Amino acid sequence: MNYHPISINAAEFKKFKLWLHNIAGIDLKETKMKLVEGRLACRLKHYNLGSYAAYFKMITSPNEHVEAQMAVDLLTTNETYFFREPRHFEFLKNKLLTEACKGQNFRLWCAASSTGEEPYTLAMTLAEGLGTTPWQIVASDINLQVLGKARSGHYALERAHNISKQLLHKYCLKGLGTQEGTFLIQKALRDRIQFKQINLINALPDIGKFDVIFLRNVMIYFDNDTRIHVVNKILDLLKPGGYLFVSHSESLVGISNRLKIVQPSIFMKS
């Protein structure tokens, strides 16, 4: 039987919009209706469903946790690349790592790890800047599919264009034979990162306190109340004097009185 593409209507979109906001805090604008339609179309086809309302009924049924996670994975945006917004990594290396207490475990949380390019960039930066000082990275995301990709540390070679030749040779393995055209982050670096699924709007797990937290390109998807909720919870896990990084396109104005700006997009917990 042939499957004919189905369009989403405004009432159906509104249901997904409210559901995603309740699940993940993401504020879908009405302009994203076609995006929702396009990303979920494969699931309607997979189950041969006749409407988006039928798929919504499926993912919100009490025992359908697996398909609900699939819908979350499809609807969360995961654009990322190595050494994105490089001034942050320069500040981290040239200021924070040079001032880190020698011998004291340096802990960093990458709170939106996506497919792993950001936590591996951070791992290279810490490995280069801390020498023998111990360090650990916790990398989290709500999306299980991208976490699986991140754990593998395996990427197409064109993704490496922002990694310097020195770091590429030091921390990455070039694929050969059937793996030609790819590269793999070395195991020693992968083993220093703990990947976890964490939903930032829910109660946070006990993952300890951190010297630095990267929360980049996350809050642009939240409304203001959700931003306040998420940032203030995250700050409870940031050590006094610790640093919070957001993206250059994000603002923390009016979000928390526990932060002071160091430079645009970089804040210190007071």
C-alpha positions as CSV (number, residue, x, y, z in Angstrom):
1,M,0.0,0.0,0.0
2,N,1.3,3.4,-1.0
3,Y,1.8,6.0,1.8
4,H,0.7,9.5,1.0
5,P,2.4,12.4,2.9
6,I,0.1,14.1,5.5
7,S,0.1,17.7,6.5
8,I,-0.1,18.8,10.2
9,N,-2.9,21.3,11.1
10,A,-2.8,24.1,13.6
11,A,-4.6,22.2,16.3
12,E,-2.2,19.2,16.0
13,F,0.8,21.5,16.1
14,K,-0.5,23.2,19.2
15,K,-0.6,19.8,21.0
16,F,3.0,19.0,20.1
17,K,4.1,22.5,21.1
18,L,2.5,22.2,24.6
19,W,3.8,18.6,25.0
20,L,7.4,19.5,24.0
21,H,7.3,22.5,26.3
22,N,6.2,20.3,29.2
23,I,8.7,17.6,28.5
24,A,11.8,19.6,27.6
25,G,11.0,23.3,28.2
26,I,11.4,24.0,24.5
27,D,9.3,26.9,23.2
28,L,8.3,26.0,19.6
29,K,7.2,29.1,17.6
30,E,4.3,28.9,15.2
31,T,6.8,29.3,12.4
32,K,8.1,25.8,13.2
33,M,5.0,24.0,12.1
34,K,6.6,22.7,8.9
35,L,9.7,21.6,10.9
36,V,7.5,19.5,13.2
37,E,5.7,18.1,10.2
38,G,8.9,17.2,8.4
39,R,10.7,15.7,11.3
40,L,7.8,13.5,12.5
41,A,6.7,12.4,9.0
42,C,8.9,9.4,9.0
43,R,7.3,8.1,12.2
44,L,3.8,8.5,10.7
45,K,5.0,6.6,7.7
46,H,6.6,3.9,9.9
47,Y,3.4,3.2,11.7
48,N,1.2,3.9,8.6
49,L,-0.8,6.5,10.6
50,G,-3.4,8.7,9.0
51,S,-2.8,11.9,11.0
52,Y,-0.5,13.7,13.4
53,A,-3.2,13.5,16.0
54,A,-3.0,9.7,15.8
55,Y,0.8,9.9,16.4
56,F,0.4,12.3,19.3
57,K,-2.1,9.9,20.9
58,M,0.5,7.2,20.5
59,I,3.4,9.1,22.2
60,T,1.2,10.3,25.0
61,S,-0.2,6.9,25.9
62,P,0.9,5.8,29.4
63,N,3.3,3.0,28.3
64,E,4.8,4.4,25.1
65,H,8.1,5.8,26.6
66,V,10.3,4.6,23.7
67,E,8.4,6.3,20.9
68,A,8.0,9.4,23.1
69,Q,11.8,9.6,23.4
70,M,12.0,9.1,19.7
71,A,9.7,12.1,19.1
72,V,11.8,14.2,21.6
73,D,15.0,13.2,19.7
74,L,13.5,14.2,16.4
75,L,12.2,17.5,17.6
76,T,15.3,18.7,19.4
77,T,17.8,20.7,17.4
78,N,21.5,19.6,17.4
79,E,23.6,21.9,15.2
80,T,27.1,21.8,16.5
81,Y,30.7,21.6,15.4
82,F,34.3,21.5,16.8
83,F,35.7,24.7,18.3
84,R,32.4,26.6,17.8
85,E,32.7,30.2,19.2
86,P,36.5,29.8,19.6
87,R,37.0,32.7,22.0
88,H,35.4,30.7,24.8
89,F,38.0,28.0,24.5
90,E,40.8,30.6,24.3
91,F,39.5,32.2,27.5
92,L,39.2,28.8,29.2
93,K,42.8,27.8,28.2
94,N,44.5,31.2,28.7
95,K,42.8,32.3,31.9
96,L,40.9,29.6,33.8
97,L,43.3,26.7,33.2
98,T,46.4,28.7,34.0
99,E,44.8,29.7,37.3
100,A,43.5,26.2,38.2
101,C,44.8,24.8,41.4
102,K,47.5,22.3,40.6
103,G,46.7,18.8,41.6
104,Q,43.0,19.6,42.4
105,N,40.5,17.8,40.2
106,F,39.1,20.3,37.6
107,R,35.5,19.5,36.8
108,L,33.5,20.8,33.8
109,W,29.9,20.2,32.8
110,C,28.9,20.5,29.1
111,A,25.2,20.7,29.7
112,A,24.1,20.4,26.0
113,S,26.6,18.0,24.5
114,S,24.6,17.2,21.3
115,T,26.7,14.8,19.1
116,G,29.8,15.4,21.1
117,E,31.8,18.0,19.2
118,E,31.7,20.5,22.1
119,P,32.7,18.1,24.9
120,Y,35.6,16.7,22.8
121,T,36.7,20.2,22.0
122,L,36.7,20.9,25.8
123,A,38.5,17.7,26.4
124,M,41.3,18.6,24.0
125,T,41.5,22.1,25.6
126,L,41.7,20.7,29.2
127,A,44.2,18.0,28.1
128,E,46.5,20.7,26.6
129,G,46.0,23.3,29.4
130,L,46.1,21.3,32.6
131,G,49.1,19.1,32.2
132,T,49.3,16.6,35.1
133,T,46.4,18.3,37.0
134,P,43.4,15.8,37.0
135,W,40.2,16.7,35.2
136,Q,36.8,15.3,34.4
137,I,34.0,16.3,32.0
138,V,30.4,15.4,32.4
139,A,28.5,15.8,29.1
140,S,24.7,15.7,29.0
141,D,21.8,16.0,26.6
142,I,18.1,15.2,26.6
143,N,18.5,13.5,23.2
144,L,19.4,9.8,23.4
145,Q,20.3,9.5,19.7
146,V,22.9,12.2,19.8
147,L,24.4,10.9,23.0
148,G,25.0,7.6,21.3
149,K,26.8,9.4,18.5
150,A,28.8,11.4,21.1
151,R,29.9,8.4,23.0
152,S,31.2,6.8,19.8
153,G,33.5,9.7,19.1
154,H,33.4,8.8,15.4
155,Y,33.0,11.5,12.8
156,A,33.1,12.2,9.1
157,L,36.5,13.8,8.2
158,E,34.9,17.0,7.0
159,R,33.8,17.7,10.6
160,A,37.4,18.1,11.5
161,H,38.0,21.4,9.6
162,N,38.1,23.5,12.8
163,I,40.6,21.2,14.6
164,S,44.2,22.3,14.3
165,K,46.6,19.8,12.7
166,Q,48.5,19.5,15.9
167,L,45.4,18.5,17.9
168,L,44.1,16.3,15.1
169,H,47.4,14.3,15.1
170,K,47.6,14.2,18.9
171,Y,44.0,13.2,19.8
172,C,42.4,11.7,16.7
173,L,42.8,8.6,14.7
174,K,42.3,8.7,10.9
175,G,40.0,6.0,9.5
176,L,41.5,3.4,7.1
177,G,40.0,0.9,4.7
178,T,36.2,0.7,5.3
179,Q,36.5,3.6,7.8
180,E,38.2,5.9,5.2
181,G,36.9,9.4,5.3
182,T,36.3,9.3,9.0
183,F,38.2,9.9,12.2
184,L,37.9,8.7,15.8
185,I,38.6,10.6,19.0
186,Q,41.3,8.6,20.8
187,K,40.1,6.3,23.6
188,A,42.1,8.0,26.3
189,L,40.2,11.2,25.7
190,R,36.8,9.5,25.3
191,D,37.3,7.8,28.6
192,R,37.7,11.2,30.4
193,I,34.1,12.2,29.5
194,Q,31.0,10.8,31.3
195,F,28.0,11.1,28.9
196,K,24.6,11.2,30.7
197,Q,21.0,11.8,29.6
198,I,19.8,14.9,31.6
199,N,16.7,16.9,31.1
200,L,17.6,20.3,32.4
201,I,14.0,21.3,33.3
202,N,13.6,18.3,35.7
203,A,15.3,17.7,39.0
204,L,19.0,17.4,38.3
205,P,20.9,14.2,39.3
206,D,23.7,14.1,41.8
207,I,26.6,14.9,39.5
208,G,28.7,16.9,41.9
209,K,29.9,20.5,41.8
210,F,31.8,22.1,38.8
211,D,34.4,24.7,38.2
212,V,33.0,25.5,34.8
213,I,29.6,24.9,33.1
214,F,29.0,25.3,29.4
215,L,25.3,26.0,28.7
216,R,25.6,27.2,25.1
217,N,22.9,27.4,22.5
218,V,20.2,26.1,24.8
219,M,18.3,29.0,26.2
220,I,17.4,30.3,22.8
221,Y,14.8,27.5,22.7
222,F,13.3,28.4,26.2
223,D,10.8,31.1,27.2
224,N,12.0,33.5,29.9
225,D,10.4,31.6,32.8
226,T,12.1,28.4,31.7
227,R,15.5,30.2,31.4
228,I,15.2,31.5,35.0
229,H,14.3,28.0,36.2
230,V,17.1,26.2,34.4
231,V,19.9,28.7,35.1
232,N,19.2,28.9,38.8
233,K,19.1,25.1,39.1
234,I,22.4,24.9,37.2
235,L,24.0,27.5,39.4
236,D,23.5,25.3,42.4
237,L,26.0,22.9,40.8
238,L,28.6,25.7,40.0
239,K,31.2,26.3,42.7
240,P,31.5,29.8,44.1
241,G,33.8,31.7,41.8
242,G,33.1,29.2,39.0
243,Y,32.3,30.2,35.4
244,L,29.2,29.8,33.3
245,F,29.5,30.1,29.5
246,V,26.5,30.7,27.2
247,S,26.5,31.4,23.5
248,H,27.3,34.8,22.0
249,S,23.6,35.0,20.8
250,E,22.2,34.4,24.3
251,S,21.7,36.8,27.2
252,L,21.4,36.3,31.0
253,V,20.1,39.8,31.7
254,G,17.6,39.6,34.6
255,I,18.0,35.8,34.9
256,S,20.0,35.6,38.2
257,N,21.5,37.9,40.7
258,R,24.1,35.3,41.5
259,L,26.1,36.0,38.4
260,K,28.4,38.8,37.4
261,I,29.5,39.4,33.8
262,V,33.1,38.8,33.0
263,Q,32.8,39.5,29.3
264,P,29.9,39.0,26.9
265,S,28.6,35.4,27.2
266,I,31.0,34.6,30.1
267,F,29.8,34.9,33.8
268,M,31.2,34.2,37.2
269,K,29.2,33.0,40.2
270,S,29.5,35.4,43.0
